[in-house]
Amino acid sequence: MNPVDYSGLAYDTPSIWEGFARVLDIGATFSDPDGVDPDPESDMIALATDWYAVGADLRRSIAHYQARIDCTNTDDE
């Protein structure tokens, strides 16, 4: 099961140079990601992708735990 990266759905990933420049941006002159102000629809999309990521993490954790339980049960027999 391949994990899905939900973080890239709402915003582009900045380059290493953009990240470095933001660290040095004392006056906070850089704009928001993608250069737009968040609107209600963007907030809704961001919230939905956050919950999709939480759900994917839970499914992955449950599957991992179930595999450990199954492995433990087969060793006892």
URBEL-V984288 format. One record per residue. N is the residue number from 1. RES is the residue in one letter. SS is DSSP state (~ for helix, > for strand, _ for the rest). PSI is psi in radians with two decimals (none if undefined). NEAR is the number of other ideal C-beta (glycine too) atoms within 10 Angstrom. Layout:
BEGIN
n=[N	N]
res=[RES	RES]
ss=[SS	SS]
psi=[PSI	PSI]
near=[NEAR	NEAR]
END
This chain:
BEGIN
n=[1	2	3	4	5	6	7	8	9	10	11	12	13	14	15	16	17	18	19	20	21	22	23	24	25	26	27	28	29	30	31	32	33	34	35	36	37	38	39	40	41	42	43	44	45	46	47	48	49	50	51	52	53	54	55	56	57	58	59	60	61	62	63	64	65	66	67	68	69	70	71	72	73	74	75	76	77]
res=[M	N	P	V	D	Y	S	G	L	A	Y	D	T	P	S	I	W	E	G	F	A	R	V	L	D	I	G	A	T	F	S	D	P	D	G	V	D	P	D	P	E	S	D	M	I	A	L	A	T	D	W	Y	A	V	G	A	D	L	R	R	S	I	A	H	Y	Q	A	R	I	D	C	T	N	T	D	D	E]
ss=[_	_	_	_	_	~	~	~	_	_	_	_	_	_	_	~	~	~	~	~	~	~	~	_	_	_	_	_	_	_	_	_	~	~	~	_	_	_	_	~	~	~	~	~	~	~	~	~	~	~	~	~	~	~	~	~	~	~	~	~	~	~	~	~	~	~	~	~	~	~	~	~	~	~	~	~	_]
psi=[2.04	2.28	2.50	2.37	1.76	-0.22	-0.44	-0.03	-0.59	-0.59	2.62	2.57	2.20	2.72	2.96	-0.60	-0.64	-0.71	-0.74	-0.73	-0.62	-0.54	-0.66	-0.02	1.43	-0.67	0.05	0.91	-0.21	2.57	3.08	2.83	2.48	0.02	0.33	2.64	2.49	2.35	3.01	-0.63	-0.71	-0.70	-0.71	-0.73	-0.76	-0.74	-0.72	-0.75	-0.57	-0.78	-0.59	-0.72	-0.72	-0.78	-0.72	-0.71	-0.75	-0.79	-0.75	-0.74	-0.73	-0.74	-0.71	-0.78	-0.75	-0.67	-0.68	-0.72	-0.79	-0.69	-0.72	-0.71	-0.58	-0.45	-0.49	-0.36	none]
near=[8	4	9	12	11	17	12	10	13	17	15	9	10	13	9	7	8	13	10	11	13	12	7	6	11	6	5	7	8	12	9	10	13	11	7	10	8	14	9	7	8	15	11	10	14	15	11	13	18	13	10	13	16	11	11	15	11	10	11	12	10	10	11	11	10	10	10	10	10	10	9	9	9	8	7	5	4]
END
